[in-house]
Amino acid sequence: MKHTLRQVFSSGKFVTGFIIFTSIVLLVIFYPLIIPDDPLETIGRGTFFAPGIYVNVYDSVAGAPRYTILVDDAEAKRIANKLGDADRQAIKKWLVGAGVPEGDIDTSDTAALLTLWVNNYDPATRIAGMTNADRNYFIRLDKSVQGLLSDQGITVAAANPETGALEETGVVEPTDYVNVSQVPNVRILPLGTDNFGRDVLTQLVTATMVSLRIGFVAGILATFIGVILGLTAGYLGGFADDLITFFTNLFIVIPSLILLILISFSIGQENRGAFVIAIVIGLTAWPWTARAVRAQVISLRNRDHVNLSRLSGHSLIHIVFRDIFPYIASYVIMALILQISVAILAEANLSILGLGPRTTDVPTLGLMMNWAMIYQAHILGYWWAYLPVIIMIALIAFSLLLMNTGLDHVFNPTLRN
């Protein structure tokens, strides 16, 4: 056993895949212990918050100490944040369409550009070729650049409890800064939020854990069924072999995805939990394992040690599991690894089609992809809603493939040589 493990871990491919897969497993185990948040809890009133650190505005204005820091390019950064190159070109396009000579417009001169904009822009003006979406864009742009060049502070006012009139309580100057560590409410969202305003990172970790559970349950079930049927068909032969081979070929001819779609649809949304989906995948993924195990057993059943065990009067179970199974154990392990990978991908396929586990239960990697596609995150450019999911699925499949390839090189004499 020690010699076998030494051989396995001497394979660079297996070790690489093992490290990647183990890292993913450790992440899904320890992350919920450190951050025990509900992955389906809505934390944001809005959709697709970009990744970053979110500081509570109320606390930063009214609660945290303020410091005056003079930064030379602070104003330039403030302007660039509100008025990028694309916005400057859009303003120029509108002004030219409104009749302003193109030679009078300098997009690099912010003050002159905004002066022309303020003096000429009218939301009621219709420019040739401007769509309703363009009109709405220019209205939002006009609101965002209002007072952009002003160096005056922002007045903070509160209503007088007796008169109801607003009274000044303070001024926030452009040079005022707060220390993030002194703001009591700060939320870090490394991957932003999804279409429902939920933390994508927390959701991704939980979804990975659920998908791994589905993969392990489905993979173990499919491998178990395939091994039992393959052993039975390969060793007994005759009618049992013909019957099992007939059903195996029947399942192979019918695409497994079609079976999964039909079965999942017939079960119904309310009854499709993660465990149910795992069972469905496992019950449809066994044929290739059964066929491969049968071929292995046929090559072993007439070996001398098997014939000797048969002549010694050992039972069928003893012969199959003591004299044949140890010789195909390594192949069974490799088949299990592949079945886990196939099951995770099958769940993702089902969920993208809207036939995965019920959405109110737990998230899965496939469900996260489904939500991102429904709300057009890939079209609107909200990469954090779908790209981390794609990377996680790819890492899981890649690590399992590396482990399987490494084992194949260890246990296959032809490849090893």
C-alpha positions in Angstrom: 0.0 0.0 0.0 2.8 2.4 0.9 4.6 1.5 -2.3 1.4 2.2 -4.3 0.9 5.6 -2.6 4.5 6.5 -3.2 4.0 5.7 -6.9 0.8 7.7 -7.1 2.3 10.8 -5.5 5.4 10.6 -7.6 3.2 11.5 -10.6 3.5 15.3 -11.2 0.1 15.4 -12.9 -1.7 13.6 -10.0 0.0 15.9 -7.4 -0.9 19.0 -9.3 -4.5 18.0 -9.7 -4.6 16.8 -6.1 -3.3 20.2 -4.8 -5.9 22.1 -6.9 -8.8 19.9 -5.8 -7.7 19.8 -2.2 -7.5 23.6 -2.1 -11.0 23.9 -3.4 -12.3 21.5 -0.8 -10.5 23.3 2.0 -12.0 26.6 0.8 -15.5 25.3 0.9 -15.0 23.8 4.3 -13.3 26.7 6.1 -14.8 29.8 4.4 -18.3 29.2 5.9 -16.7 28.8 9.4 -15.0 32.2 9.0 -17.9 34.0 7.2 -21.1 32.2 8.2 -23.4 34.3 6.0 -26.5 33.0 4.2 -25.5 32.7 0.5 -29.1 33.5 -0.6 -29.5 36.5 1.7 -30.1 39.8 -0.2 -27.7 42.4 1.0 -28.0 45.0 -1.6 -30.9 47.0 -3.0 -30.0 46.8 -6.6 -28.4 44.4 -9.0 -24.8 43.6 -9.9 -22.8 45.7 -7.5 -19.2 45.8 -8.8 -16.4 44.1 -6.7 -14.9 46.4 -4.2 -14.9 47.7 -0.6 -18.2 49.4 0.3 -18.1 52.1 3.1 -21.3 53.3 4.7 -21.8 56.9 3.7 -23.8 57.8 6.8 -21.1 56.6 9.1 -18.3 58.2 7.0 -20.1 61.6 7.1 -21.6 61.7 10.5 -19.7 59.2 12.6 -16.1 58.8 11.5 -13.4 61.4 12.3 -12.5 63.5 9.3 -8.9 64.4 8.2 -7.7 67.1 5.8 -5.4 65.6 3.2 -4.1 67.6 0.3 -3.6 65.3 -2.8 -2.4 67.1 -6.0 -4.3 65.0 -8.5 -7.5 64.5 -6.4 -9.5 66.8 -8.5 -8.3 65.3 -11.7 -9.2 61.8 -10.5 -12.6 63.1 -9.4 -13.3 64.5 -12.8 -12.0 61.4 -14.6 -14.3 59.3 -12.5 -17.4 61.3 -13.6 -16.2 62.3 -17.1 -14.2 59.7 -18.9 -13.0 59.8 -22.5 -16.1 58.1 -23.8 -18.3 60.7 -22.1 -16.2 63.6 -23.5 -16.6 62.2 -27.0 -20.4 61.8 -26.4 -20.7 65.4 -25.3 -18.7 66.5 -28.4 -21.1 64.5 -30.6 -24.1 66.0 -29.0 -22.8 69.6 -29.2 -21.8 69.2 -32.9 -25.3 67.8 -33.6 -26.8 70.8 -31.8 -24.9 73.2 -34.1 -21.8 74.0 -32.1 -18.8 74.3 -34.5 -16.5 71.3 -34.1 -13.4 73.5 -34.0 -14.7 75.3 -30.8 -14.9 72.0 -28.9 -11.7 70.8 -27.1 -12.4 67.6 -25.2 -9.2 67.9 -23.3 -10.2 71.2 -21.7 -12.6 70.1 -19.1 -13.7 73.6 -18.0 -14.4 74.8 -21.5 -16.1 71.6 -22.5 -18.5 71.7 -19.5 -19.1 75.4 -20.1 -20.3 74.6 -23.6 -22.3 71.8 -22.3 -24.1 73.8 -19.6 -24.8 76.6 -22.0 -26.2 74.5 -24.9 -27.6 71.3 -23.4 -31.4 70.9 -23.4 -33.0 67.5 -22.7 -35.9 68.5 -25.0 -33.6 69.0 -28.0 -33.7 66.1 -30.5 -30.5 65.4 -32.3 -30.6 63.7 -35.7 -30.0 59.9 -35.2 -30.4 60.0 -31.4 -32.3 57.1 -30.0 -34.4 57.1 -26.8 -31.6 55.2 -25.1 -29.1 57.9 -26.1 -31.5 60.6 -24.8 -31.6 58.9 -21.4 -27.8 58.5 -21.4 -27.3 62.2 -21.9 -29.9 63.1 -19.2 -27.9 60.9 -16.7 -24.6 62.4 -17.9 -25.9 65.9 -17.4 -26.9 65.1 -13.8 -23.5 63.5 -13.0 -21.5 66.5 -14.2 -23.5 69.1 -12.4 -21.1 71.1 -10.2 -18.2 68.9 -11.2 -15.7 71.8 -11.3 -17.0 73.4 -8.1 -14.4 73.6 -5.2 -17.1 74.3 -2.6 -17.9 71.8 0.1 -21.2 69.8 0.3 -23.5 71.2 3.0 -25.0 68.7 5.4 -28.4 69.8 6.8 -31.0 68.4 9.2 -34.6 69.3 9.9 -35.3 71.4 13.0 -37.6 69.3 15.2 -39.6 72.5 16.2 -39.8 74.5 13.0 -39.2 71.7 10.4 -36.8 74.0 8.5 -33.5 72.6 7.3 -30.5 73.8 9.3 -26.9 73.4 8.4 -25.1 70.9 10.6 -21.8 70.7 8.8 -19.9 70.9 5.5 -18.0 68.1 3.8 -15.0 69.7 2.0 -13.4 68.2 -1.1 -10.2 67.7 1.0 -12.0 65.7 3.8 -10.9 62.1 4.2 -11.9 59.3 6.6 -9.9 56.3 7.8 -11.7 53.2 6.7 -10.7 51.4 9.9 -12.6 54.1 11.9 -15.8 53.7 9.9 -18.0 51.2 11.9 -19.8 49.7 8.9 -17.6 48.5 6.0 -18.6 45.6 3.7 -16.0 43.9 1.5 -17.4 42.4 -1.7 -14.5 40.8 -3.6 -16.8 39.6 -6.3 -19.6 42.1 -5.9 -23.3 41.0 -5.9 -25.5 39.2 -8.4 -28.8 40.1 -10.0 -30.6 39.6 -6.7 -28.1 41.8 -4.7 -26.5 38.7 -3.0 -22.8 38.3 -2.2 -21.3 36.4 -5.2 -18.2 35.1 -3.3 -20.3 33.6 -0.4 -22.7 32.2 -3.0 -19.8 30.8 -5.1 -18.3 29.0 -2.1 -21.6 27.4 -1.1 -22.5 26.6 -4.7 -19.1 24.8 -5.1 -19.8 22.8 -1.9 -23.2 21.8 -3.1 -22.0 20.9 -6.6 -19.2 18.8 -5.1 -21.7 16.9 -3.0 -23.8 16.3 -6.1 -20.7 15.1 -7.9 -19.7 12.7 -5.1 -23.2 11.3 -4.6 -23.8 10.9 -8.3 -20.3 9.6 -9.0 -20.4 7.0 -6.2 -23.8 5.8 -7.3 -23.0 5.6 -11.0 -19.7 3.8 -10.2 -21.3 1.4 -7.8 -24.0 0.4 -10.3 -21.5 0.2 -13.2 -19.1 -2.0 -11.2 -21.8 -4.4 -9.9 -23.3 -4.8 -13.4 -19.9 -5.0 -15.1 -18.7 -7.7 -12.6 -21.9 -9.7 -13.0 -22.0 -9.6 -16.8 -18.3 -10.2 -17.2 -18.0 -13.1 -14.9 -21.3 -14.9 -15.3 -21.6 -14.5 -19.1 -24.4 -16.2 -20.9 -28.0 -14.9 -20.5 -27.0 -12.5 -17.6 -24.3 -11.0 -19.8 -26.6 -10.6 -22.8 -29.4 -9.0 -20.7 -27.0 -6.5 -18.9 -25.3 -5.7 -22.2 -28.6 -5.1 -23.9 -29.7 -2.5 -21.2 -26.2 -1.0 -21.2 -26.2 -0.5 -24.9 -29.7 0.9 -24.7 -28.7 3.6 -22.2 -25.6 4.4 -24.3 -27.6 4.8 -27.5 -30.0 7.3 -25.8 -28.0 10.5 -25.0 -27.7 10.9 -21.2 -28.5 14.6 -21.3 -31.9 13.8 -23.0 -32.7 11.3 -20.2 -31.7 13.8 -17.6 -33.9 16.5 -19.1 -36.9 14.2 -19.4 -36.5 12.8 -15.8 -35.9 16.2 -14.3 -38.8 17.8 -16.0 -41.1 14.9 -14.9 -40.0 15.3 -11.3 -41.1 18.9 -11.1 -39.4 22.0 -9.7 -40.6 21.7 -6.1 -39.3 18.1 -5.8 -35.9 18.7 -7.4 -33.5 19.1 -4.5 -29.8 18.8 -4.8 -29.8 15.2 -3.5 -32.6 14.2 -6.0 -30.7 15.7 -8.9 -27.6 13.7 -7.7 -29.6 10.5 -7.7 -31.0 11.2 -11.1 -27.5 11.9 -12.6 -26.1 8.8 -10.9 -28.9 6.5 -12.3 -28.2 7.7 -15.9 -24.3 7.8 -15.8 -23.4 4.2 -15.2 -23.4 2.5 -18.7 -19.8 3.4 -19.7 -18.4 2.2 -16.4 -20.4 -1.0 -16.6 -19.2 -1.7 -20.2 -15.5 -1.0 -19.3 -15.6 -3.1 -16.2 -17.2 -6.0 -18.1 -14.4 -5.9 -20.6 -11.8 -6.0 -17.8 -13.5 -8.9 -16.0 -13.8 -11.0 -19.2 -10.0 -10.7 -19.5 -9.6 -11.9 -15.9 -12.2 -14.6 -15.4 -10.1 -17.4 -17.0 -6.8 -16.5 -15.3 -5.1 -19.3 -13.4 -5.7 -17.9 -9.9 -9.4 -17.5 -10.7 -9.7 -21.1 -12.0 -7.9 -22.3 -8.9 -10.2 -20.4 -6.6 -13.2 -21.8 -8.5 -11.9 -25.4 -8.2 -11.3 -24.8 -4.5 -15.0 -24.4 -4.0 -15.0 -20.7 -3.1 -18.3 -18.9 -3.5 -19.2 -16.5 -6.4 -18.9 -13.5 -4.1 -15.5 -14.6 -2.8 -14.2 -15.1 -6.3 -15.5 -11.8 -7.7 -14.5 -9.6 -4.8 -11.3 -11.3 -3.7 -9.8 -12.7 -6.9 -11.0 -10.3 -9.6 -12.0 -7.0 -8.1 -8.5 -6.1 -6.7 -7.1 -6.3 -10.2 -9.5 -3.7 -11.4 -9.6 -1.5 -8.3 -7.3 1.1 -9.8 -9.5 1.3 -12.8 -12.6 1.7 -10.6 -10.9 4.6 -8.8 -10.2 6.3 -12.1 -13.8 5.7 -13.2 -15.1 7.2 -10.0 -13.0 10.4 -10.5 -14.3 10.8 -14.0 -17.9 10.1 -12.9 -17.6 12.9 -10.2 -16.4 15.3 -12.9 -19.1 14.3 -15.3 -21.8 14.6 -12.6 -20.8 18.2 -11.8 -20.9 19.1 -15.5 -24.2 17.4 -15.9 -25.7 19.4 -13.0 -24.4 22.6 -14.6 -26.0 21.6 -17.9 -29.4 20.9 -16.3 -29.3 24.1 -14.2 -28.5 26.3 -17.2 -31.6 24.8 -18.9 -33.6 25.6 -15.8 -34.0 21.9 -14.8 -31.6 21.8 -11.9 -32.3 21.9 -8.1 -35.0 24.3 -6.9 -33.8 27.8 -6.7 -35.1 28.5 -3.3 -33.1 25.7 -1.6 -29.4 26.1 -2.1 -27.2 27.6 -4.9 -25.2 25.4 -7.3 -22.6 26.4 -9.9 -25.1 25.7 -12.6 -27.8 27.8 -10.9 -25.4 30.7 -10.7 -24.8 30.5 -14.4 -28.5 30.2 -15.0 -29.2 33.4 -13.0 -26.4 35.3 -14.8 -27.7 34.3 -18.2 -31.4 35.1 -17.4 -30.4 38.6 -16.2 -28.0 39.1 -19.2 -24.9 39.6 -17.1 -22.7 38.4 -20.0 -24.3 41.0 -22.3 -24.2 43.9 -19.9 -20.5 43.2 -18.9 -21.1 42.1 -15.3 -18.3 39.5 -15.5 -18.2 38.9 -11.8 -21.6 37.2 -11.9 -20.5 34.4 -14.3 -16.7 34.3 -14.9 -15.8 33.1 -11.4 -18.3 30.3 -11.8 -16.8 29.3 -15.1 -13.3 29.3 -13.6 -14.4 27.2 -10.6 -16.1 24.6 -12.9 -13.0 24.5 -15.1 -10.6 24.2 -12.1 -12.7 21.3 -10.6 -12.9 19.4 -14.0 -9.2 20.2 -14.8 -8.0 19.0 -11.4 -10.0 15.7 -11.6 -8.7 15.1 -15.1 -5.1 15.6 -14.0 -5.6 13.2 -11.1 -7.1 10.6 -13.4 -4.4 11.0 -16.0 -1.7 10.7 -13.3 -3.3 7.5 -12.0 -3.5 6.2 -15.5 0.2 6.7 -16.0 1.0 5.0 -12.7 -1.2 1.9 -13.2 -1.0 1.4 -16.9 2.2 -0.4 -17.7 2.2 0.7 -21.3 1.9 4.4 -20.5 4.3 4.1 -17.6 7.0 2.6 -19.8 
